[in-house]
Amino acid sequence: MKKISALSQDVLQKKISGIISKALNDDEISDEELNLILSEYDTFQETKAKLRTTPTPKDESLLQKVA
């Protein structure tokens, strides 16, 4: 699960970075590019939050021992 979460975060970060780089090539960011960057950033934050709240098999094992 950690590898998947790291990969997911890496992909989204690269996507955001690529959009920003493309936008800066012409020394300005259009409204469309800004909206795309902000949308991808929101997606990144949501994905990160979901991955942090999803129990791993190790977490579930510990919960079963406590219960």
C-alpha positions in Angstrom: 0.0 0.0 0.0 2.9 2.4 0.8 4.3 1.8 -2.7 0.9 2.6 -4.3 0.5 5.7 -2.3 4.0 6.9 -3.1 3.5 6.2 -6.7 0.1 7.9 -6.8 1.5 11.0 -5.1 4.5 11.0 -7.4 2.4 10.8 -10.5 0.1 13.7 -9.4 3.1 15.8 -8.4 4.7 15.2 -11.8 1.5 16.1 -13.6 1.1 19.3 -11.6 4.8 20.2 -12.3 4.4 19.5 -16.0 1.4 21.7 -16.2 3.2 24.5 -14.4 6.3 24.2 -16.6 4.2 24.3 -19.7 2.3 27.3 -18.5 5.5 29.2 -17.7 7.1 28.6 -21.1 5.3 31.6 -22.4 5.9 33.7 -19.2 2.2 33.7 -18.3 -0.5 31.5 -16.9 -3.9 31.6 -18.6 -7.1 31.2 -16.6 -7.5 27.8 -18.2 -4.0 26.7 -17.1 -4.5 28.1 -13.6 -7.8 26.3 -13.2 -6.2 23.0 -14.4 -3.3 23.4 -11.9 -5.7 24.1 -9.0 -7.9 21.2 -10.0 -5.0 18.8 -10.1 -3.7 20.2 -6.8 -7.1 19.5 -5.2 -7.1 16.0 -6.7 -3.6 15.5 -5.2 -4.7 16.7 -1.7 -7.9 14.5 -1.8 -5.9 11.4 -2.9 -3.3 12.0 -0.2 -6.0 12.4 2.5 -7.8 9.2 1.3 -4.5 7.2 1.4 -3.8 8.5 4.9 -7.2 7.4 6.2 -7.3 4.0 4.5 -6.3 1.3 7.0 -3.4 -0.9 5.9 -3.4 -4.7 6.6 -1.0 -4.0 9.4 -3.4 -1.5 11.0 -6.3 -4.0 10.7 -4.2 -6.7 12.3 -3.5 -4.4 15.3 -7.2 -3.5 15.6 -8.1 -7.2 15.7 -5.6 -7.8 18.5 -7.0 -5.0 20.6 -10.6 -6.0 20.0 
